[in-house]
Amino acid sequence: MTSTATEIFDPYDYDFHEDPYPVYARLRDEAPLHYNASDDFWALSRHADVHAAMKDDVTFSNRMGVSLDASAWNPEAHRVMSFLALDGREQTRLRKLVSAGFTPRRVRELTPHIQALADRYLDGVVAVCAETGEADWIANLAGKLPMDVISEMMGVPVADRDEVQRLADLVVHREDGVRDVPEAGMTAALELIGYYSEMVAQRRRQPSDDLTSALIEAEVDGDRLLDHEVIAFLFLMVVAGNETTTKLLGNALFHLGAHPDQQAEVFADPESGLVGPWIEETLRHDTPSQMLARYVATDVELHGQVVPAGSKLLVLLGSANRDERVFTAPDVFDIHRSPDELGRIMSFGVGRHFCLGANLARLEAKVVLAELVRRTSGFVVHPDRSVRVHSTSVRGFAELPVTFVPRGR
């Protein structure tokens, strides 16, 4: 990469957030191992390299957390990122204990609740659209339903959910010109941790049938979660689980809306079976989770360069999902993409750090989008008035105005 090109990849740049994919393509072609001197990190952009690094948590450790931000990069990161910021036996222990409470059955049993929420919020979306001609998909549904699902699981009272959502949004937002977590984000993180600390203490006194109590009671071979470990997982769920699902739902409408022919196929028949491929292609084409950081534990040679031990390295999931070495016409949104290709997406990670909430995110998206297809015959996105979220880690929308067409019209 030329000297001028070395500065093209700035994860904090608002212009980059608008469209990172040309930058990713240039990195894959010109600098598959890229070093950013100003922020002192390395980056891997090709699918094969990202996949290999994600599988090798001995060399590419999670011990300092997964965030690019300097203030979040430390050996205590697991106190807010749970097992995402652990390796080896510590990671295995914590994930097993969390999995004992956050079971596939618990996720499946949420289906009727998710359906009821989808019905309620879509009623509101259709009503707002009938009255004003459009509805903000994020404000009226995508920004609410995932938080309600997670809050219901955890046992967060309905009255507290808007405030928890506001704090979670602040945690991931990045301010223009601030190359770290903004002060408002740090304050919000502390408030969330304080809130969950009180909730865990309350469940210790009075157990319930929610996930918080299940985590407190989870036991594997006589081992139990400590309070700070329960709190860290709740924090991870509300930030990572909530935010990424909101972004997935927004990105799904944005990209299908840009392809009327494909939208017509999806909405022609509610039983077409195309909602699943629509979700998976959205995850590939514009994944909510764009990048993760890793701590390089030992010197490692990649692409003719040595990344020294102690370095920070980014694995660019969003770039890996557009790698032409793996995906046919990777910049084309195609709901008919082959299952073999979709099976290689990196959106939820790989290996021992594969996202524990992947099934929940897919379930929420499937229920919401399938119900949208049943209720409407299509939609029109208004991209000129859409507003993007600005974050180094997640990609999606803060506002997405959409006009929906009810069936029968």
N, C-alpha and C positions, 0 to 999 in steps of 0.2 A: 504494500500500500504506500502511496506517495506521502510525503510529509504533510501536504495539505489535507489529504484524505484521512489521516489518522484522527482528525478532530471531528469527523462527520458523525460519529456515534456518541451522542450525549443523551443518556436516559432521562435527564431532567428537563430537556428542552421541550417547550410546548409545541413547537412545530413538528418535532419528532413524534409526539403523542398523536398528532393529527393523522399521520401516516408513516409508521415505522418501516414498512415493508421494502421500499426502495433502498433504505439504508441497510437492512438485513441482506438484501440481494448483493449489494456491493461488498459487504463483509464476507459473505460466503465465497464470492468470486476472488476478491483481492486480498483478504486477510482473514482466513478461517480461524486463525488465532490472532486476536486483535488486542493491543495494549493501549489503554487510555492513560497517558502519563499524568494528566491534570488531576484525575480522580484516583489514580493508582489502582486500576483493576484490569484484569484480562477478561476476554469474552470468547466463547465458542459459539459458532453460528450454524455449523453444518449438522444435519440430523445424526449422522454416525458418531460424531464427536460428542454431541449433547447426550445421546443415548448411552454411550460408553461412560461418560462422566457421571451420569445419574445412577448407573449401576455400581460404580466403584466408590463407595463412601469411605473407603480406607484412605485412598489418595485424595479424593475430593470430599472433604468432611463437611458435616452440617454443624459442627460444634460451636461455630460463631453465629449461627442463625442463617437465615436465607434472604435477608434484606440487604440491598445495596447501601442503605443509609448508614452513615458512620456511627450515629448514636445508637443504632440497633445492632451493631456489629460487635459482639462481645461474648465472653464465655458464659454469661448468665442469660443469654437469649432464650434458653429453654423455659425461663420463668414466664415468658409471654407467648412463646411459639410452641410450647409443649414438645412432643417428640420430633417435630420438624427440625429442632435444633439439637438433636442428639444422634449418636452413632452407636453401632455395635450393641453390646448387651444392654446398655442403658435405654437405647431406643426400643429394642425388642421388649424389654420389661414394661416400659410405659405404654407402648402400643398394645400389648396383650391385655393389660389392665383396662385401658380405655375401650378396647374392642369388646371386653366382657360387659360393658355397659351400653356402648354404642353398637348394638348388634344389627345384623341384616334384618332380623325379624322386627326390631323396633322401627327401622326405616320403612319396611313394607307396611306395617300397621298404620303408618302415617297417611297412606293413600286416600282414605275417605276424608281425612281432615284437609289434605291438599286440594282434593276435588271441591270440597265445600268452600274453601278460600278462593279457588279459581272461579267458581260460580259467582260468588259475592263480588269479587273485584271486577269480573267481566261485566256483570250487571251494571256496575258503576261506570266502566269504560264506555259501554254502549250508550248509557244515559247521557253522559257528558258529551259524547260525540254527536248524539241526536240534537242536543241543545246548542252546542257551539260549533259543530262541524269538524271537530278534531278532539283528541285527548292526548295528554302526555302519558305515554306508555310507562315511563319510569315512575312518575309521581303517582299514577293511578293504579299500577299493578306491580311492575317488575321491581320497584324499590320497596314494596311493602310485603308481598307474599313470602319471599325467602326469609325475611326477618320474623314474620309471624310463625312460619314453620319451625325455625330454630328456637324461637322463644317459647313456643308451645312445648317443644321437646324438653327444653331446659326448665320450664316452669316460671318463666318471666311473666309477671302480671301484664295484662293488656294495657293498663294505664302507663306502664313504664316503657313500652316498646318504641314509641316515637323518639324518646330521648336516647335510648340505646342505639337506635338507627342513626341518629344525628352524631353521636360519639363515634360510631364505627366509620361513618363517612369521613369524619375529620382525621381519623387515624391513617387512612390511605391517601388522602388528598396531599398534593405537593404544590407549594406556592411558587410562582414564577420567580426565578432568581435565587431561591433557597435550595441549597444542595444537601438537604438532610430532612429529617422529619421536622416540620414547622412547630413552633412553640404550642400552637393550638392543638396539633396532633399529639404531642407529648402529654399535654394536660388531659386530653380526651382519653388517652390510654390509661393514665393513672386513675381517672374517674371510673372507667370500665372495670379495672382491676378491683377498685374499692367496692363497686357495686356487686361484683361476683363474690368478693370476699364475704360480704354481708349475707348474700344468698346462701353460700355454702355453710356459714355458721348457723343460719336459720334452719337449714335442712338437717344439720347435725342434731339440733334440738327437736325438730319435728319432721321426720322423713315423709316423703311423698312418693307418688308413683312416676315421677318425672326422671329425665336423664341425669339431672344433678344428683338426686338421691341414688340412682343406679350406679353412678360413678363412685360415690362415697362408699357404697356397699360392695362394689366390685372386689373380688378376691381371686387370686391365682396362686396356688401353692402356698397359701398362708400370707401372701403379700397383698397389701392394699395401697391405694393412692393416698398420698399426703394432701392436705388441704391446698397447698400452693400448686400441686400438680393438677388437681381438679380445676382450680381457677384458671390455670394456663390453658387447659383444653377448652374451657368455656370461652375464653378470650379468642383463641384460635378459631373456634367455630363461628363466632359472631363476626369476626373480621374476614377470615378467609372464606368460610362457607357461605355467609350471607352475601358479601360483596361480589364474589365470582359468579354466583347464580343470577344475581341482578344483572350483571354485565352480559352473561350468556343470553338471557331473555331479550335484552335490548339489541345485542348484536344479531340475534336470529332474525328479528324483524327488519333491521336495517339492511342486511344483505339480501334476504329474500325479496324485500321491497325493491331492490335495485335490479331484480331479474323477473320481470312480469310473466314471461313464459313459464318459468319454473314455479312461480307463485300460483299461476293458473292450474298447473298440474296438482300441486299440493291441495288446493282448495276445491278442486273439481269434485272430489269424493272424500268425505270424512273417513271412509274406510280404506283409503288408497294405500296406507302403510308407509307414506312418505314423511311422516312427522319425525320418525326416528332418524332416517338419513339426513333430514334437514338439520336436526340437532347436531349430529356427528360432523357434518360438513361445516357447520358454524364453528364448532370446537376446533376444527383443523384450520379453517380459513382465517379466523380472527379470534384466537383463543383469549379468554378473559385473563388468564395467568400468563404473562409475557416472558418473565425472566425470574430466575432464582440465583442466589449467590451461594458459592461454596468456598471453603477454606482449603487451600492446597497444603496438605500435610507434609509432603516430601517433594524435592525437586522432580519435575516431570518434563520430558521433552515432547513437544507437539509441533508438528509442521515446521521442524527445523529450528525451533526456538525452545529455550529452557524457561519454564515457569518456576521461579524459585519457591521453596518452602516458605509458608507464611503469607503467600499472596492471596488476594481476593479474586475469585474467578466467577464470571456470570455465565450461566447456561441459558441460552436464548431460545426458549420454547417456541415463541412466536415465529422465529426464523426457521427452526427445525421443521415446523409444520408446513413451510413453504419451500422446502428444499427440492429443487428440480431433480436431484439425484434419486429421490424416493417417490415424489408425487408428479403425476402427469399434469401438465399445464397448471402448475401450483398456484398461480395468481388468479385462476378462474374459479368462481364459486359454482359448484356443480353438485346438486343433490343426487345425481346418479353416479357419483364417484364410486369406484369399486370397493367392496368391503375389505379387500386385502389392503388397499391403501389406507382406508380409514382405521384399520386395525393397527396402524403404525404411528398414529398421532401421539404427540408427547404432552398433550394438554394437562393430563392428570399425573404426569411423571411416569416412573417405571421402577421396578424392583421393590426393595423394602420400604421405600418412601413413596410408593404409589398412594395417591390421595385417598384417605379413608372415607371422605365424603363424596366420592365420585358417583356412587349409586344414588345418593340422595339428590345431588344436583341434576342427574339425568332424569330421575323420577319427577321432580318438580317441573322441569322443562317439558317433559312429555305430557304430563297432565294438563298444564296450562296451554300449551300450543295445540294439543289435540282438541281441547274444549274451544279454543279460538276458531279452529277450522270447522267445528260443528256449528258454531253460532254465526259465523260470518262467511261471506263469499270472497273476501279479500280485503286488502288495505292499501293505503298509499302513505308512504313515509315522506315527511317534509324535511329533507336533509339540510336545507338552507337555514333552518331555525333550530337544528339539533345542537346540543352542547355536550362536548366530550368531558369526561372525567380526566383530570391531570394527575397521573400517578406513575411511579417508576415500575410498579409491579403488576397492576391490573389495567385492562383496557376495556372501555365501554362508554356508556353515555350517562350524563347527569340529567339531561332532558331529551326526549325523543317524541316530537309531535307526530301523531299518526291519525289519519282518517280511516275509519272502518266502515265496511259496507255490510249491513245485516243480511242474512240469507232471506231470499224471497223478494229482494229489491233489484 
